[in-house]
């Protein structure tokens, strides 16, 4: 999503946590400020979790997920990977 507004970028490291994530997504979708992006960085989750991520991202184009790189393991590696993808008008 590109626009002239500032975006809020929410980086969420995940690992088989698909049962917890709908609350987050529902909360974001109900906000009045609509210029946000949700970036899931997935740390090698199981197929059920990846299927949930696929479904979530198909429903809302502001949601995206990528696989965590092997060189940046753990939650802090996932956060750093997400930060490296931020654009100049993103608030993290």
C-alpha positions as CSV (number, residue, x, y, z in Angstrom):
1,X,0.0,0.0,0.0
2,X,1.7,3.2,-1.1
3,X,0.2,6.6,-0.3
4,X,1.3,10.1,0.8
5,X,0.1,9.4,4.3
6,X,2.5,8.1,7.0
7,X,2.0,4.4,7.6
8,X,2.1,2.6,10.8
9,X,4.1,-0.6,10.3
10,X,3.4,-3.4,12.8
11,X,6.1,-6.1,12.8
12,X,4.9,-9.4,14.3
13,X,7.3,-12.3,14.7
14,X,5.3,-15.5,14.6
15,X,5.8,-19.2,15.3
16,X,2.8,-21.4,15.3
17,X,0.7,-18.7,17.0
18,X,-2.2,-18.5,14.5
19,X,-4.8,-19.1,17.3
20,X,-3.8,-15.8,19.0
21,X,-3.4,-13.6,15.9
22,X,-7.1,-13.0,14.9
23,X,-7.6,-10.8,17.9
24,X,-4.7,-8.5,16.7
25,X,-6.0,-8.5,13.1
26,X,-9.6,-7.7,14.1
27,X,-8.4,-4.9,16.4
28,X,-6.4,-3.3,13.6
29,X,-9.2,-3.6,11.1
30,X,-11.6,-1.8,13.4
31,X,-9.4,1.2,13.8
32,X,-10.4,4.5,12.3
33,X,-6.9,5.2,11.1
34,X,-6.5,3.0,8.0
35,X,-2.9,3.7,7.0
36,X,-1.3,0.7,8.7
37,X,0.6,-2.4,7.5
38,X,0.9,-5.6,9.3
39,X,4.1,-7.6,8.6
40,X,4.3,-11.1,9.9
41,X,7.8,-12.6,10.0
42,X,7.3,-16.3,10.4
43,X,10.0,-18.5,12.0
44,X,9.4,-21.8,10.3
45,X,5.9,-22.6,11.5
46,X,3.8,-25.6,10.7
47,X,1.5,-25.9,7.7
48,X,-1.7,-24.9,9.7
49,X,0.0,-21.6,10.8
50,X,1.2,-20.8,7.3
51,X,-2.2,-21.5,5.8
52,X,-3.7,-19.1,8.3
53,X,-1.2,-16.5,7.4
54,X,-2.0,-17.0,3.7
55,X,-5.7,-16.6,4.3
56,X,-5.3,-13.5,6.5
57,X,-3.1,-11.8,3.9
58,X,-5.5,-12.6,1.0
59,X,-8.4,-11.0,3.0
60,X,-6.6,-7.7,3.6
61,X,-3.8,-6.4,1.4
62,X,-2.4,-4.5,4.3
63,X,-1.3,-7.8,5.8
64,X,1.8,-9.5,4.5
65,X,3.9,-12.4,5.7
66,X,7.4,-13.5,4.9
67,X,9.6,-16.4,6.0
68,X,12.3,-15.5,8.5
69,X,15.8,-15.7,7.1
70,X,18.1,-18.4,8.6
71,X,20.7,-15.8,9.3
72,X,18.4,-13.8,11.6
73,X,17.1,-16.4,14.0
74,X,14.9,-15.8,17.1
75,X,12.5,-13.0,17.9
76,X,15.0,-10.2,17.7
77,X,16.3,-11.5,14.3
78,X,12.7,-11.4,13.1
79,X,12.2,-7.9,14.4
80,X,15.4,-6.7,12.7
81,X,14.4,-8.4,9.4
82,X,11.1,-6.5,9.6
83,X,12.7,-3.2,10.4
84,X,15.0,-3.6,7.4
85,X,11.9,-3.7,5.1
86,X,10.4,-0.5,6.5
87,X,9.9,2.4,4.1
88,X,10.9,6.0,4.8
89,X,7.3,7.0,5.6
90,X,6.7,4.1,8.0
91,X,6.3,4.5,11.7
92,X,7.4,1.2,13.3
